Amino acid sequence: MAYVIDDNCVACGTCQSVCPTGAISEGDKYSIDPDTCISCGSCAEACPNEAIHEG
């Protein structure tokens, strides 16, 4: 199951830099493409705001 980013996201970019597949896109808050996400959890581990979890 792909990871998702919730409203605790402050768009710091930490998750985007650790994603091995480039599934995370920048915006007002970041978003994860479920078709590209491999559910590795790297983004969730790196997020300083705990804004990323399994969807």
NUTI-747684 format. One record per residue (C-alpha): y, z, x. Coordinates in Angstrom, 1 decimal. Each point is the difference from the previous one (the first is absolute). Last residue first. Layout:
REM NUTI-747684
[node [Y, Z, X]] ...
//
This chain:
REM NUTI-747684
[node [4.9, 3.1, -2.5]] [node [-0.8, 1.9, 3.2]] [node [3.0, 1.9, 1.3]] [node [3.3, -0.6, 1.7]] [node [3.2, 2.0, -0.5]] [node [-1.1, 2.9, 2.3]] [node [3.6, 0.2, 1.2]] [node [-0.7, -0.5, 3.8]] [node [-2.3, -3.0, -0.7]] [node [-2.3, -0.6, 3.0]] [node [-3.2, 1.2, -1.5]] [node [0.6, -1.9, -3.3]] [node [0.8, -3.2, 1.9]] [node [-3.1, 0.2, 2.1]] [node [-2.2, 0.5, -3.0]] [node [-2.4, -2.8, 0.6]] [node [0.1, -1.3, -3.5]] [node [-0.3, -3.7, 1.0]] [node [3.4, -0.9, -1.6]] [node [0.6, -3.7, -0.2]] [node [-0.8, -0.5, -3.7]] [node [1.5, 3.3, -1.0]] [node [3.4, -1.0, 1.6]] [node [1.6, 3.3, 0.8]] [node [3.6, 0.8, -0.9]] [node [3.0, 1.5, 1.9]] [node [2.9, 1.5, -1.9]] [node [3.2, -1.8, -0.6]] [node [-1.9, -2.8, 1.7]] [node [-2.2, -0.5, 3.1]] [node [-3.5, -1.3, -0.3]] [node [-3.3, 1.6, 1.0]] [node [-3.2, -2.1, 0.3]] [node [0.6, -1.0, 3.6]] [node [-3.8, 0.3, 0.8]] [node [0.0, 2.7, 2.6]] [node [2.6, 2.2, -1.8]] [node [1.5, 2.3, 2.6]] [node [3.6, -1.4, 0.1]] [node [0.2, -0.4, -3.8]] [node [-0.9, 3.7, -0.5]] [node [2.8, 1.3, 2.2]] [node [2.6, -2.2, -1.7]] [node [2.4, 2.8, -1.1]] [node [0.2, -1.3, -3.6]] [node [0.5, 3.4, -1.5]] [node [-3.3, 0.0, -1.9]] [node [-0.4, 3.0, -2.3]] [node [-0.1, -2.3, -2.9]] [node [-3.6, -1.1, 0.6]] [node [-1.6, -2.4, 2.5]] [node [-3.4, -1.4, -0.8]] [node [-3.3, -0.3, 1.9]] [node [-2.6, -2.6, -0.9]] [node [-3.4, 1.0, -1.4]] 
//
